[in-house]
Amino acid sequence: MFRSVRHMIYDLIEWRSQILSGTLPQDELKELKKKVTAKIDYGNRILDLDLVVRDEDGNILDPEQTSTISLFRAHEITSKQVEERLQEEKSQKQNIDINRQAKFAATPSFALFVNLKNVVCKIGEDAEVLMSLYDPLESKFISENYLVRWSSCGLPKDIDRLHNLRAVFTDLGSKDLKREKISFVCQIVRVGRMELRDNNTRKLTSGLRRPFGVAGTPGV
């Protein structure tokens, strides 16, 4: 309700500025005034406020100068217009919900945002940090890896990306949400010598990728 009223107030403020600008032709100004009064009457209706009876031009009828029968007929016309607007809004909302459900069922609609702050792991050499989503019940990964190259000094290899290591797993659809469990897995691969204690600097023992560690969240 709050959001609906807020949107209506924003519309009324915008339309008021257009009316006060004095740049609209007479026909457009007349249509805009009708739109404003219709919006006000609709807002009063959903807030359970009194219905304001108006004439064809949107002006409030003066009960001192209008007969009882004319007031009653104008009240009936205004009530009918407001009810039609309510039914129209309800129908539009239902159509939006149906389209949203169809889109949800047909295409991936969800994503997981990951922000890597730090790698607290004493490696001693350069490393690769790989993050992915894993289905523990099916024993398989369900996403591609997000790769971050980590230097031996404890910082990203690409120093320009410091404090900006973010990724979004966008391949999550309705099928993935129906999985009983999904785990977030982080793998660390050491890149360097065969053995950390090996002081041999020969090229044959440098740049080798060796599994170093793995961690994962419980299935959620």
C-alpha positions as CSV (number, residue, x, y, z in Angstrom):
1,M,0.0,0.0,0.0
2,F,2.8,2.4,0.9
3,R,4.5,1.8,-2.5
4,S,1.3,2.3,-4.4
5,V,0.6,5.6,-2.7
6,R,4.2,6.7,-3.1
7,H,4.0,6.1,-6.8
8,M,0.7,7.9,-7.1
9,I,2.2,10.9,-5.2
10,Y,5.2,11.0,-7.5
11,D,2.9,11.0,-10.6
12,L,0.7,13.8,-9.1
13,I,3.8,15.9,-8.4
14,E,5.0,15.4,-12.0
15,W,1.6,16.2,-13.5
16,R,1.2,19.3,-11.3
17,S,4.5,20.7,-12.5
18,Q,3.4,20.1,-16.1
19,I,0.1,22.0,-15.4
20,L,1.8,24.9,-13.8
21,S,4.4,25.2,-16.6
22,G,1.7,26.7,-18.8
23,T,3.2,25.1,-21.9
24,L,0.5,22.5,-22.6
25,P,-2.1,23.0,-25.3
26,Q,-5.7,23.3,-24.1
27,D,-6.7,19.8,-25.2
28,E,-3.7,18.2,-23.5
29,L,-4.2,20.3,-20.4
30,K,-7.8,19.2,-20.2
31,E,-6.9,15.5,-20.5
32,L,-4.1,15.9,-18.0
33,K,-6.5,17.4,-15.4
34,K,-8.9,14.5,-15.9
35,K,-6.0,12.1,-15.4
36,V,-5.0,13.9,-12.2
37,T,-8.6,13.8,-10.8
38,A,-8.9,10.1,-11.7
39,K,-5.7,9.4,-9.9
40,I,-6.8,11.3,-6.8
41,D,-10.2,9.5,-6.7
42,Y,-8.5,6.2,-7.2
43,G,-6.1,6.9,-4.3
44,N,-9.0,8.0,-2.0
45,R,-10.8,4.7,-2.9
46,I,-7.9,2.4,-2.0
47,L,-7.3,4.4,1.2
48,D,-11.0,4.1,2.2
49,L,-11.4,7.9,2.1
50,D,-14.5,9.9,1.1
51,L,-15.4,9.9,-2.5
52,V,-15.2,13.4,-4.1
53,V,-18.0,14.0,-6.6
54,R,-16.9,15.9,-9.7
55,D,-18.3,17.2,-12.9
56,E,-17.2,16.2,-16.4
57,D,-14.3,18.6,-16.3
58,G,-13.0,17.2,-13.0
59,N,-14.2,20.2,-10.8
60,I,-15.6,19.4,-7.4
61,L,-19.4,19.9,-7.3
62,D,-20.7,22.4,-4.8
63,P,-23.6,20.8,-2.9
64,E,-25.0,24.3,-2.3
65,Q,-25.5,24.9,-6.0
66,T,-26.2,21.3,-7.2
67,S,-29.4,19.4,-6.8
68,T,-29.6,16.2,-4.8
69,I,-30.4,14.2,-7.8
70,S,-27.5,15.6,-9.8
71,L,-25.2,14.9,-6.9
72,F,-26.5,11.3,-6.7
73,R,-26.0,10.7,-10.4
74,A,-22.5,12.2,-10.4
75,H,-21.7,10.1,-7.4
76,E,-22.8,6.9,-9.2
77,I,-20.8,7.8,-12.3
78,T,-17.7,8.5,-10.2
79,S,-18.1,5.3,-8.2
80,K,-18.4,3.3,-11.4
81,Q,-15.3,4.9,-12.9
82,V,-13.3,4.2,-9.8
83,E,-14.4,0.6,-9.6
84,E,-13.5,0.1,-13.3
85,R,-10.1,1.5,-12.5
86,L,-9.7,-0.9,-9.6
87,Q,-10.6,-3.9,-11.8
88,E,-8.2,-2.7,-14.5
89,E,-5.4,-2.4,-11.9
90,K,-6.2,-5.8,-10.6
91,S,-6.2,-7.3,-14.1
92,Q,-2.9,-5.7,-14.9
93,K,-1.4,-7.0,-11.7
94,Q,-2.6,-10.5,-12.4
95,N,-1.1,-10.3,-15.9
96,I,2.2,-9.1,-14.5
97,D,2.2,-12.0,-12.0
98,I,1.5,-14.5,-14.7
99,N,4.2,-13.1,-17.0
100,R,6.6,-13.1,-14.1
101,Q,5.8,-16.7,-13.3
102,A,6.2,-17.8,-16.9
103,K,9.5,-16.0,-17.1
104,F,10.7,-17.6,-13.9
105,A,9.8,-21.0,-15.2
106,A,11.4,-20.5,-18.6
107,T,14.6,-18.6,-17.9
108,P,17.2,-18.4,-15.2
109,S,16.1,-15.7,-12.8
110,F,18.5,-15.8,-9.9
111,A,22.1,-15.0,-9.2
112,L,24.6,-15.4,-6.4
113,F,26.9,-12.4,-5.8
114,V,30.4,-13.2,-4.3
115,N,32.8,-10.7,-3.0
116,L,36.3,-12.0,-2.1
117,K,37.9,-10.0,0.7
118,N,41.0,-12.0,1.5
119,V,42.7,-15.4,1.3
120,V,43.9,-16.3,4.8
121,C,46.1,-19.3,3.9
122,K,49.8,-19.6,4.2
123,I,50.9,-20.9,0.9
124,G,54.4,-19.6,0.3
125,E,54.0,-19.4,-3.5
126,D,51.7,-18.0,-6.1
127,A,48.3,-19.7,-6.1
128,E,45.0,-19.9,-8.0
129,V,41.8,-19.6,-6.0
130,L,38.8,-21.2,-7.7
131,M,35.2,-20.7,-6.5
132,S,32.2,-22.6,-7.8
133,L,28.9,-24.1,-6.8
134,Y,28.6,-27.8,-6.1
135,D,25.7,-30.3,-5.7
136,P,26.8,-32.7,-2.9
137,L,23.9,-35.1,-3.6
138,E,24.7,-35.5,-7.3
139,S,28.5,-35.1,-6.7
140,K,29.0,-32.6,-9.4
141,F,29.7,-28.9,-10.0
142,I,26.8,-26.9,-11.3
143,S,28.6,-23.7,-12.3
144,E,31.8,-22.6,-13.9
145,N,34.8,-21.5,-11.8
146,Y,35.5,-18.0,-10.7
147,L,39.3,-17.7,-10.8
148,V,41.5,-15.3,-8.8
149,R,45.3,-15.4,-9.1
150,W,46.9,-14.8,-5.7
151,S,50.5,-13.9,-5.3
152,S,53.0,-15.3,-2.7
153,C,53.0,-11.9,-0.9
154,G,49.3,-12.3,0.0
155,L,47.8,-9.9,-2.6
156,P,46.0,-10.4,-5.9
157,K,48.3,-10.8,-8.9
158,D,46.3,-8.1,-10.6
159,I,46.8,-5.4,-8.0
160,D,44.3,-3.1,-9.7
161,R,41.6,-5.5,-8.6
162,L,42.4,-5.2,-4.9
163,H,39.2,-4.8,-2.9
164,N,37.3,-5.3,-6.1
165,L,37.2,-9.1,-6.5
166,R,33.6,-9.7,-7.3
167,A,31.7,-12.3,-9.3
168,V,28.1,-13.1,-10.0
169,F,27.0,-16.7,-10.7
170,T,24.1,-16.0,-13.1
171,D,23.3,-19.5,-14.2
172,L,20.9,-20.3,-11.5
173,G,17.4,-21.1,-12.6
174,S,14.3,-22.7,-11.2
175,K,15.9,-26.2,-11.6
176,D,18.8,-25.2,-9.4
177,L,16.6,-23.7,-6.7
178,K,14.8,-27.1,-6.5
179,R,18.0,-28.9,-5.6
180,E,18.0,-30.2,-2.1
181,K,21.5,-28.9,-1.3
182,I,24.0,-26.5,-2.9
183,S,27.5,-26.0,-1.6
184,F,29.9,-23.1,-2.2
185,V,33.4,-24.7,-2.8
186,C,36.7,-22.9,-2.8
187,Q,39.8,-24.7,-4.2
188,I,43.4,-23.5,-3.9
189,V,46.0,-24.6,-6.4
190,R,49.6,-23.8,-5.7
191,V,51.6,-22.7,-8.7
192,G,55.4,-23.1,-8.4
193,R,57.9,-25.8,-7.5
194,M,57.3,-29.4,-7.0
195,E,58.2,-29.2,-3.4
196,L,58.2,-26.0,-1.2
197,R,61.5,-27.0,0.3
198,D,63.1,-27.5,-3.1
199,N,65.5,-24.6,-3.7
200,N,66.3,-25.7,-7.2
201,T,65.4,-22.9,-9.6
202,R,65.5,-25.0,-12.7
203,K,62.6,-24.3,-15.1
204,L,61.6,-28.0,-14.9
205,T,60.4,-27.4,-11.3
206,S,58.7,-24.0,-11.7
207,G,55.2,-23.1,-12.7
208,L,53.7,-26.5,-11.7
209,R,50.1,-26.5,-10.6
210,R,49.6,-28.6,-7.4
211,P,46.4,-29.0,-5.4
212,F,46.9,-27.3,-2.1
213,G,43.6,-27.1,-0.2
214,V,39.8,-27.0,-0.5
215,A,37.0,-25.7,1.6
216,G,33.2,-25.7,1.3
217,T,30.1,-24.5,2.9
218,P,27.4,-27.0,4.1
219,G,24.7,-27.6,1.6
220,V,22.0,-25.0,1.8
